Amino acid sequence: MSVSPDELKERIEAGIPGSVAEVTGDGHHFNAVVSAAAFNGLTRIAQHRLVYDVFGSEVGDRIHALSIQTQTSSTTKTAEAEETR
């Protein structure tokens, strides 16, 4: 059974309160860009672990591959401010 990018987006946003996710993919290989205040103060590895924990053993099985890019809420606000200049 394939998975949709929308399903992954909804699950990430439900599993990490306050997060915003953009997910693309083909049903087996996905790329997720996730921004969350919960990432503040965490290492990149810990940030990615939070996202992977949403899916548990599905990564590598039902979700064949998941590439993750994480941003803290402060990183997102800075990037948005630079884009509006």
C-alpha positions in Angstrom: 0.0 0.0 0.0 1.5 3.3 -1.1 1.6 6.4 1.1 0.8 9.9 -0.1 2.8 13.1 0.7 -0.4 14.6 2.2 -0.7 11.7 4.7 2.9 12.1 5.8 2.4 15.9 6.1 -0.7 15.4 8.3 1.0 12.8 10.5 4.1 15.0 11.0 2.0 18.0 11.9 -0.1 15.9 14.3 2.9 14.1 15.8 5.0 17.3 16.4 2.6 19.9 17.8 3.0 23.3 16.2 5.1 22.0 13.3 4.6 22.9 9.7 5.6 20.3 7.1 6.0 20.3 3.3 6.3 16.8 1.9 6.9 15.7 -1.7 7.3 12.2 -3.0 6.2 9.4 -5.3 4.5 7.0 -2.9 7.7 5.3 -1.7 10.5 8.0 -1.6 9.8 11.3 0.2 11.4 14.6 1.0 10.1 16.4 4.1 10.9 20.0 5.1 9.7 20.4 8.7 9.7 23.6 10.8 8.9 23.4 14.5 9.6 25.3 17.7 10.1 21.9 19.3 13.4 21.7 17.4 14.8 24.8 19.2 18.0 23.8 21.2 18.1 20.3 19.7 20.9 18.9 17.6 20.2 18.2 13.9 20.2 14.4 14.8 17.7 14.9 17.6 15.5 17.0 15.3 15.4 14.3 12.7 14.8 11.6 15.3 11.6 13.5 16.4 10.4 13.3 12.8 11.3 9.6 12.3 9.7 8.7 15.6 6.3 9.8 14.1 6.5 6.9 11.7 8.4 4.2 13.8 9.0 1.0 11.9 7.2 2.2 8.8 10.4 3.9 7.6 12.3 1.4 5.5 9.1 -0.6 5.1 5.9 1.1 4.0 7.8 4.4 3.7 10.8 3.2 1.7 12.9 6.4 2.0 12.4 9.6 3.9 14.8 12.6 3.4 14.4 15.2 6.1 15.3 18.9 6.3 14.5 20.5 9.6 14.3 24.2 10.6 13.7 25.7 14.0 10.9 28.3 14.2 13.5 31.1 14.6 15.3 29.9 11.4 12.0 30.0 9.5 11.2 33.5 10.7 14.6 34.8 9.7 14.3 33.2 6.2 10.8 34.7 5.8 12.1 38.1 6.8 14.9 37.9 4.3 12.5 36.9 1.5 10.3 39.9 2.1 13.2 42.4 1.8 
